[in-house]
Structure formats: structure tokens, C-alpha cells
Amino acid sequence: MGFLVPQKPIWGSMISGLGPFSQWSIRRKLMTTVIPLMALVLAVTGYAAKVVAGKYLGLSLERTTKVFTMGQASALTDHFEQARQDILLLARWPTDPQTLLRFLSLQADVRPGVYREAAFIPADGSAPLFAFDTGREVRLIGKEQAERIINPPHAAPAAAVGLGKDGVALLGLSETIYPPGILPGIAGGGTFHFFRLVTPVYGEDGSLMGFWMLSLDGRAARELLSIHNSPRSPLAAFQRTSEKRYSFFIDGQGWMLFQSGNPDDYEQPLSTDMARSGLRGDHGQPGNRSAFRPSTANEAYWRMVVDVQAARTGVETVNTEMEAHSPSNDTYSLGYSPVYFKNHPDKPAEVVGGVAFMDKSRLLLAAEYRLNDVLLAIFVASMALTTALLYAVARVITSPLLELAARVRSMPDQRVLTPIDLPARDRETSTLKDSINALVEAVLFQREELRLKDAHIHNHILRQPLDLDQQLADVPEEHPMEGVIGRSPAMRELKWLIRKAAAVDPDVLIIGETGTGKEVTAQAIHKLSRRASGPYITINCGALDENLLLDALFGHVKGAFSEAKADRKGAFLAAQGGTILLDEIGNASAKVQQALLRALAERTIIPLGSDQEIPFDARVIAATNVELLECVKEGSFREDLYYRLRVLTLHTPSLRERMEDIPPLVGAFLKESAAVMNKSSMSLSKGAWERIAAHHWPGNVRELKHCIMRAVAMADSNTIFLEDLRFDAKPSAGEWKEPEQQQPPTPARPSRKATPPAPQTQTVELNARQRKGLEFLAAHGSITRSQYQAILDVSVPARTAQYDLRDMVERGLLRIKGKGPATRYVAAGDSGKQD
């Protein structure tokens, strides 16, 4: 079979035929072959990238121009649509002078400079009502003064004949001249350019009563184009070059009516000087001397006009004379898009003009120059990187055995034993690596067997039931209170405050995180107060919008609004003789806050639609999960209402602050859930208890209750095991985690220090805050109340901090030194007399 194998390796024959090349080092061979080839590939790739990038960059800029033009046209369409809605709203108001003055005054406050004229022209030929906004005041203009105006507003109604109800006619831009003496404050008169809107008004019998007319200042429309062509544009994308860009508005007949300008110079007259630069055509049209229409020789311009009339958007490449084909290299993009107006709600919108955008920036040329620079930099950097990489690779190729030996020597220093993972470089190194890995696998197999046995024993212990009821019975709860469960110092303080608050009648503010039992606290105050026999009503201020919340709180009288068919009592009157809880008070709007402040101060309310004050006798309890004082500083909550509410303030502690209350809470929730789901008495396994005790409970008591209820529902027996628990949040860093099965190396067992112990019958241990305070004391020698609050991870009220420190003093762990602001706490074993 020898004839099947070559007598001399083919590859060796090829190498020997290369002459001196076969004697070179590996590093030199790589350098002389790969570097020239890489240079050629980079050059070809760079040229292809430049061609393709230039093509698609031009296409992208063309689309950007189109989108920018469509954005301006959309802004003008919205501008006209808003005016149409405003005149229809005006048509529903009474036809009297006060209506004109009020409408223009309101518009001057909300949209200054948009509307200048407003008039009502009666159909019977009587004197029209006419008002004008000078910019400083709104004045009525009499009939004799109106007749002196050139192009007066009462000439506009002819365009609205036959439109029908809710029809609006938009007249093109026209020039109106006010002679001297008509407009107060403008002694020399004035010339204005208006878009006028006209709508007919019909009586109840269907007869034509007259026409409402509203004039849009043409400068307001120009301002929209000016802003879009300024750095303040809402469509601003990337930095352009310094060449001028501008937009102009054309009507349906191809007239340029006005162009964009400086957005900071609103009073500048309308013009088309820049847009018509270099063009020939007709200058000025009847009623608009600044208009311009290019001659028919400008084919690109008139193609644009035809497209706009046909409601098409597009981009033309033109020169400064708007000619599509020019030997000059100075070509620019001319984008255009139609502007629409809907003259009747039942009819589609019609094209009333268009916006053209002339982009003279040299962005494409600048981008090509920048692309050349980038490609050159990439070429140089790539060649330098390739050279360095080849040099490094040549060194790595010659040392595979040394790297494998280093890995083997480092195994004793590693805590985790893992197989060696090195890329296959040659047969000898791979064979040696496989032999070492076989030994590692044998060791790992033996270790895994031990781990599985240990895990089986541990899981068996965790599945043993925990006698939670017996341990809770050994530590009876002091002063039990319905719904308020807990034996921690924080809960003892809260119960004490609840009883104090229930004994008096002022309003109460309850502050606490979500799920800490603010509503339960409010119910406890109500049940323990003299108003326990009265009604208890809860209003969620964050679940209703402003109007619904005002109606829910204060009620309304019949006819207060269109849906008010009968009188309705609000919550304040419904809670007469009882208690009303205002939950999420921090989410109330400014209007609701003002109404609440007046009601709390006067103890009277005024239902919606009524002017009669009605006294109420109800205790107000407000609850919030935000710090209202911070809201006061930010300006989102009234300071006077805050101090009106905080006559009595209660803080409901988070579950993280009273982890020792978890056992009684779990016991209560187990009994409640079992009763609701018709199950017999339920118990916890030790593993389930360890998981519950180690969870950080971001949702507080509410999350704990939901977790127990889910576990009771999912449990297949009377014992809740670890796998029955489902939590709303993932475990945080350092929290108890369920051990993984069959995954080497051996996972670390849950730390006993990180898991609070099961409830004991002996003396209650220190809470987490107190333990952290003792650590600070051991490091610094003393601690103050403010330092105690600062070192904690969560915000703790001053009262709670003071209670913790006093509790450690009573246990003999600390003693007090100093008085007043100088009070500090030191270890009880320190020498010195107690102050």
C-alpha cells in the first residue's frame, strides 16, 4: 500500500522550491506576505466604501430635505387648522362687542400676534362688529372708521356663501392698509398682510344671521418657516455648512407670497427678495405688492407648482436661477410639499398652497472631504495595527507549551478547579492538554458526588415544617390592634401614635412607602376615634383626573355640566360625622390642592355649579408615599396645604425597618389566606421561612401578603415549601439564593449571617439599624442621632432614630453623654460619668 503515500511531503516540496523564503523566520514570512495583501484590500475596500457612501449620503440628504419640507408644510397646515377650529369656536359665542374683545384678548395671551382682526358681519346689512389687536391692546373699530380701511374685513363674507353650517373659507394672503388715526398707538397707520377665514352663522330656524371673520397675521405663518430654518428648529438634525437656507410659501397659482426670515425679528415686513433673487417674472399682485411669480422659463419651478397642485411632495436639483439643468457646479436641493386646509368637516382637505425649501448648504461636498480623511486615517491605523498584531501573533505561535505549563502551575492557586481551555495549536500540545483535563474531570466527578449528597441532606432539612404558631404564642403581642400587626419598636411607636391621634380630632397626615399599611393605619385611627360609628370613605387622588376628583370630593348640583342630571353629594358631605381618607394626596393637581386648602381651613365646601357654602363635619386623613416637603421645595405641592395637613403626622415604617415583624405577619396572612381559599391550617417549611426572612421586600407588607396568598394557592399540601414561593422582584446582591443543582464547582451555601433567624422565644434581638449603629460606634467611639440617621441605607425619621438609641440605652449597651444638641452616645463600658 506504499504507493498511496507520497514519498516526500507535498508542502515541504513547495516550500523548498521558494529559495531564500523557506529560510526566513515565521515573523518575517508573515510580515512580507500579509502586510502588502492587507494594504491592497484596504485600498480597494476604501474606494468602494467611498463610492457607495457618497451615493447613499446624497440619497439620505435628499430624503432629509423632503422630510424637512414636509415638516414645515405640516406646521402651516396645523396653523390653518387651529385657526379653523378657533373661528368655529368663536361662531358659537354670542355676537356682541364683549365677545370680540374677550376672544382677541384671550388669543393675545395664549398665541400673541397670531390673530389681528375679528369681525361679525350681519346678513341684513346692519353695522358690523369689528375689533383689532394692536399688540398692546384690543380696540373696537366703528363703522365709519372701518369704511376708511383699504381691503376691509366686511368684504370677505362673499367667499363663505354656500358653505353651510361649520363651513370655513380660507382667503389667500392679502394686503390691508389702515389709514392714520384708526389704530390707537399707531399714529401713522399701518400695512398688514392677512389670511382671512370666514364662516357663516345660522339661527335656530336655519336662517342666515351673518358671518364671522378672523384674520391670521401673515407674519405668524412666516415665523413658523423662520423657526424651522433656525437653530431652534424642532426638526434640527446635524450641523450644516454656513451657506444660506431658506423657505418660501407659494399659493395655488404659483405666486411666492413670503419667505422665511430672522425668527427674532417678528415685525419685519413680508418679502420675497431672497426667494426671487436671480429670477425673472411678475412682481406684485392685486392686494399683495410683495408677491412674486417667476416666468414660465423656470421649468423646474413650475414643475414644482404642478406637483404641489396635485398634492405631491418632491425634491428638484436646481441652480440659483431654479433651472434644473445647468453647466454650473453650484446645484442645490429644492424641496416642496403641499399645505392643506379643510373647509368643511365632512369634506376632505384641499391644497391651498405649498412650502418650498431651498437648501444651498455644501454638506455633501464637506461630507466627501471628511470621508476621505476618515478613510485615510483608517488605512494608516489599520496598517499600523496589522503590523503590531502580526508581530504579536508570531511570538504567540512559538510558545504554546510554555502557556500550557503556566496554566498547570497556576492550578493550586485557583479556588475553582476547571479543565484547561486552550485553542488547539499543534498535536503535541493538544495531547498533553487532554491528559491533564482527564485528571481534572476525575477529581470534579468525585467532588460532585459529595456535593449532591450534601445538597440532598440540606434539602431534607429545609422541607421540615416550622412550628410558627408555637413560637408566636410564646411572645404575645402587646396592645393588639385590629389590622395593625407587629411587635417591633417601630410598630409599638406607630400603635402609640395611632391611639394618640384617635383620641383627638385634628386632621392627620400619614407618610410611608407603598405597601406599608397607610390605609390600615387610617382605618385604625377611625375605628378608635369617637367617629367610629360614622362613615369611612376613601378617595384615591392619583386615580382620578382633576375634574373627576373635584366632583368626587365636593359633589355637584343639577345642571353643573352636561351630564349632571341630578344633585350629587361629594365625599366630604358623604363622610359627615365620620372620616375621609385622601390617598396619594401628593398627586393632586394645583387646582385640587387649592380647593382642599379652602375646605380644610373653612370646614365648608362649595359643590360644582353652586355658589352656596355647605359646612361639613368629617375628619380628614391624608396619605402619601412621597416626601411632601421635597414637593413643596420643588413647587409641585402647596406649602400652606402641607402645614395645614401635618397637624398630626404619622410615618408607617417599611418592612425593611421591622424585619422582626415578619413572623407575626406571616402567621396572620397564612390564616387569612387559608380561610379565603377554604383550606385547612397552613404551615411553612424551614426552607420557605429562610427564603422569606432573607428577601428584601421592596413592596413591603403588601408584597409579603401577596406572596403568602400565592403560595397558599399553589401549595399541594398543608405545608408551603420553597418551590411554592413566587416573588415580585429578583433577589438583590447579598440576598439568599436558592442553591443550584448539579453544577460544579460546589456553590456556596446561603450565609447564615445574611439570613435572619427564625423567631425565638428568648429576648428580642437588635434590629439591623441598631447593629449598624453599634458598628459605627466601635469604629468612632461615639455616635449622635444625626450620625445614626446618616449611616443608614434608608431614610429614617428622627423619632425612630431616637427610639432605637433609647432602646439600646435601656438594654445597657449605650449610655448618654451631654445634653441638648450636644447629646451623644458612647459604649456602656467606657469610663466616665453619665450626664
Secondary structure as the mmCIF struct_conf table of DSSP 4:
data_model
#
loop_
_struct_conf.conf_type_id
_struct_conf.id
_struct_conf.beg_label_comp_id
_struct_conf.beg_label_asym_id
_struct_conf.beg_label_seq_id
_struct_conf.end_label_comp_id
_struct_conf.end_label_asym_id
_struct_conf.end_label_seq_id
HELX_RH_3T_P HELX_RH_3T_P1 GLY A 2 LEU A 4
BEND BEND1 VAL A 5 VAL A 5
BEND BEND2 GLN A 7 LYS A 8
HELX_RH_AL_P HELX_RH_AL_P1 ILE A 10 SER A 16
TURN_TY1_P TURN_TY1_P1 GLY A 17 LEU A 18
HELX_RH_3T_P HELX_RH_3T_P2 GLY A 19 GLN A 23
BEND BEND3 TRP A 24 TRP A 24
HELX_RH_AL_P HELX_RH_AL_P2 ILE A 26 ALA A 91
TURN_TY1_P TURN_TY1_P2 ARG A 92 ARG A 92
BEND BEND4 TRP A 93 TRP A 93
BEND BEND5 THR A 95 ASP A 96
HELX_RH_AL_P HELX_RH_AL_P3 PRO A 97 VAL A 110
BEND BEND6 ARG A 111 ARG A 111
TURN_TY1_P TURN_TY1_P3 PRO A 112 GLY A 113
BEND BEND7 VAL A 114 VAL A 114
STRN STRN1 TYR A 115 PRO A 122
TURN_TY1_P TURN_TY1_P4 ALA A 123 ASP A 124
HELX_LH_PP_P HELX_LH_PP_P1 ALA A 127 PRO A 128
STRN STRN2 LEU A 129 ASP A 133
BEND BEND8 GLY A 135 ARG A 136
STRN STRN3 VAL A 138 LEU A 140
HELX_RH_AL_P HELX_RH_AL_P4 LYS A 143 GLU A 147
TURN_TY1_P TURN_TY1_P5 ARG A 148 ARG A 148
BEND BEND9 ILE A 149 ILE A 149
STRN STRN4 ILE A 150 ILE A 150
BEND BEND10 ASN A 151 ASN A 151
HELX_RH_3T_P HELX_RH_3T_P3 PRO A 153 ALA A 155
HELX_RH_3T_P HELX_RH_3T_P4 PRO A 157 ALA A 160
TURN_TY1_P TURN_TY1_P6 VAL A 161 GLY A 162
TURN_TY1_P TURN_TY1_P7 LYS A 165 ASP A 166
STRN STRN5 ALA A 169 LEU A 170
HELX_LH_PP_P HELX_LH_PP_P2 LEU A 171 LEU A 173
STRN STRN6 SER A 174 TYR A 178
TURN_TY1_P TURN_TY1_P8 PRO A 180 GLY A 181
BEND BEND11 ILE A 182 LEU A 183
TURN_TY1_P TURN_TY1_P9 PRO A 184 GLY A 185
TURN_TY1_P TURN_TY1_P10 ALA A 187 GLY A 188
STRN STRN7 GLY A 190 TYR A 202
TURN_TY1_P TURN_TY1_P11 GLU A 204 ASP A 205
BEND BEND12 GLY A 206 GLY A 206
STRN STRN8 LEU A 208 ASP A 217
HELX_RH_AL_P HELX_RH_AL_P5 GLY A 218 HIS A 228
TURN_TY1_P TURN_TY1_P12 ASN A 229 ASN A 229
BEND BEND13 SER A 230 SER A 230
TURN_TY1_P TURN_TY1_P13 PRO A 231 ARG A 232
TURN_TY1_P TURN_TY1_P14 PRO A 234 LEU A 235
BEND BEND14 PHE A 238 PHE A 238
BEND BEND15 SER A 242 GLU A 243
STRN STRN9 ARG A 245 ASP A 251
TURN_TY1_P TURN_TY1_P15 GLY A 252 GLN A 253
BEND BEND16 GLY A 254 GLY A 254
STRN STRN10 MET A 256 GLN A 259
TURN_TY1_P TURN_TY1_P16 PRO A 263 ASP A 264
TURN_TY1_P TURN_TY1_P17 TYR A 266 GLU A 267
BEND BEND17 GLN A 268 GLN A 268
HELX_LH_PP_P HELX_LH_PP_P3 PRO A 269 LEU A 270
TURN_TY1_P TURN_TY1_P18 ASP A 273 GLY A 278
STRN STRN11 GLY A 281 GLN A 285
TURN_TY1_P TURN_TY1_P19 PRO A 286 GLY A 287
STRN STRN12 ASN A 288 PRO A 294
TURN_TY1_P TURN_TY1_P20 THR A 296 ALA A 297
HELX_RH_AL_P HELX_RH_AL_P6 GLU A 299 GLN A 309
TURN_TY1_P TURN_TY1_P21 ALA A 310 ALA A 311
STRN STRN13 GLY A 314 VAL A 318
TURN_TY1_P TURN_TY1_P22 THR A 320 GLU A 321
BEND BEND18 ALA A 324 HIS A 325
BEND BEND19 PRO A 327 ASN A 329
STRN STRN14 TYR A 332 PHE A 341
BEND BEND20 ASN A 343 HIS A 344
TURN_TY1_P TURN_TY1_P23 PRO A 345 ASP A 346
BEND BEND21 LYS A 347 LYS A 347
STRN STRN15 GLU A 350 ASP A 359
HELX_RH_AL_P HELX_RH_AL_P7 LEU A 363 ILE A 397
TURN_TY1_P TURN_TY1_P24 THR A 398 THR A 398
HELX_RH_AL_P HELX_RH_AL_P8 PRO A 400 SER A 410
HELX_RH_3T_P HELX_RH_3T_P5 MET A 411 ASP A 413
BEND BEND22 ARG A 415 VAL A 416
HELX_RH_AL_P HELX_RH_AL_P9 ARG A 427 LEU A 462
TURN_TY1_P TURN_TY1_P25 ARG A 463 ARG A 463
BEND BEND23 GLN A 464 GLN A 464
STRN STRN16 PRO A 465 LEU A 466
HELX_RH_AL_P HELX_RH_AL_P10 LEU A 468 ASP A 474
BEND BEND24 VAL A 475 VAL A 475
HELX_LH_PP_P HELX_LH_PP_P4 PRO A 476 GLU A 477
BEND BEND25 GLU A 478 HIS A 479
STRN STRN17 MET A 481 MET A 481
TURN_TY1_P TURN_TY1_P26 GLU A 482 GLY A 483
STRN STRN18 VAL A 484 VAL A 484
BEND BEND26 SER A 488 SER A 488
HELX_RH_AL_P HELX_RH_AL_P11 PRO A 489 ALA A 503
BEND BEND27 VAL A 504 VAL A 504
BEND BEND28 PRO A 506 PRO A 506
STRN STRN19 VAL A 508 GLY A 512
TURN_TY1_P TURN_TY1_P27 THR A 514 GLY A 515
BEND BEND29 THR A 516 THR A 516
HELX_RH_AL_P HELX_RH_AL_P12 LYS A 518 LEU A 528
BEND BEND30 SER A 529 SER A 529
TURN_TY1_P TURN_TY1_P28 ARG A 530 SER A 533
BEND BEND31 GLY A 534 GLY A 534
STRN STRN20 TYR A 536 ASN A 540
TURN_TY1_P TURN_TY1_P29 CYS A 541 ALA A 543
BEND BEND32 LEU A 544 LEU A 544
HELX_RH_AL_P HELX_RH_AL_P13 GLU A 546 PHE A 554
STRN STRN21 GLY A 555 HIS A 556
TURN_TY1_P TURN_TY1_P30 LYS A 558 GLY A 559
BEND BEND33 ALA A 560 PHE A 561
TURN_TY1_P TURN_TY1_P31 SER A 562 GLU A 563
BEND BEND34 ALA A 566 ALA A 566
STRN STRN22 ARG A 568 LYS A 569
HELX_RH_AL_P HELX_RH_AL_P14 ALA A 571 ALA A 574
TURN_TY1_P TURN_TY1_P32 ALA A 575 GLY A 577
BEND BEND35 GLY A 578 GLY A 578
STRN STRN23 THR A 579 ASP A 583
TURN_TY1_P TURN_TY1_P33 GLU A 584 GLU A 584
HELX_RH_3T_P HELX_RH_3T_P6 ILE A 585 ASN A 587
HELX_RH_AL_P HELX_RH_AL_P15 ALA A 590 GLU A 602
BEND BEND36 ARG A 603 ARG A 603
STRN STRN24 THR A 604 ILE A 605
STRN STRN25 LEU A 608 LEU A 608
TURN_TY1_P TURN_TY1_P34 GLY A 609 GLY A 609
STRN STRN26 ILE A 614 PRO A 615
STRN STRN27 ARG A 619 THR A 624
BEND BEND37 ASN A 625 VAL A 626
HELX_RH_AL_P HELX_RH_AL_P16 LEU A 628 GLU A 634
TURN_TY1_P TURN_TY1_P35 GLY A 635 GLY A 635
BEND BEND38 SER A 636 PHE A 637
HELX_RH_AL_P HELX_RH_AL_P17 GLU A 639 LEU A 645
TURN_TY1_P TURN_TY1_P36 ARG A 646 VAL A 647
STRN STRN28 LEU A 648 THR A 652
HELX_LH_PP_P HELX_LH_PP_P5 PRO A 653 SER A 654
HELX_RH_3T_P HELX_RH_3T_P7 LEU A 655 ASP A 661
HELX_RH_AL_P HELX_RH_AL_P18 ILE A 662 VAL A 676
TURN_TY1_P TURN_TY1_P37 MET A 677 ASN A 678
STRN STRN29 SER A 683 SER A 685
HELX_RH_AL_P HELX_RH_AL_P19 LYS A 686 ALA A 694
TURN_TY1_P TURN_TY1_P38 PRO A 698 GLY A 699
HELX_RH_AL_P HELX_RH_AL_P20 ASN A 700 MET A 714
BEND BEND39 ASP A 716 ASN A 718
STRN STRN30 THR A 719 ILE A 720
HELX_RH_3T_P HELX_RH_3T_P8 LEU A 722 ASP A 724
BEND BEND40 ASP A 728 ALA A 729
TURN_TY1_P TURN_TY1_P39 ALA A 733 GLY A 734
BEND BEND41 GLU A 735 GLU A 735
HELX_LH_PP_P HELX_LH_PP_P6 GLU A 738 GLU A 740
BEND BEND42 GLN A 741 GLN A 742
BEND BEND43 PRO A 744 PRO A 745
HELX_LH_PP_P HELX_LH_PP_P7 THR A 746 SER A 751
TURN_TY1_P TURN_TY1_P40 ARG A 752 ALA A 754
BEND BEND44 THR A 755 THR A 755
HELX_LH_PP_P HELX_LH_PP_P8 PRO A 756 PRO A 759
BEND BEND45 THR A 761 THR A 763
HELX_LH_PP_P HELX_LH_PP_P9 VAL A 764 LEU A 766
HELX_RH_AL_P HELX_RH_AL_P21 ALA A 768 HIS A 780
BEND BEND46 GLY A 781 GLY A 781
STRN STRN31 SER A 782 ILE A 783
HELX_RH_AL_P HELX_RH_AL_P22 ARG A 785 ALA A 790
TURN_TY1_P TURN_TY1_P41 ILE A 791 ILE A 791
BEND BEND47 LEU A 792 VAL A 794
HELX_RH_AL_P HELX_RH_AL_P23 ALA A 798 GLU A 810
TURN_TY1_P TURN_TY1_P42 ARG A 811 GLY A 812
BEND BEND48 LEU A 813 LEU A 813
STRN STRN32 LEU A 814 LYS A 817
BEND BEND49 GLY A 818 GLY A 818
HELX_RH_3T_P HELX_RH_3T_P9 GLY A 820 ALA A 822
STRN STRN33 ARG A 824 ALA A 827
TURN_TY1_P TURN_TY1_P43 ALA A 828 GLY A 829
BEND BEND50 ASP A 830 ASP A 830
BEND BEND51 GLY A 832 GLY A 832
#
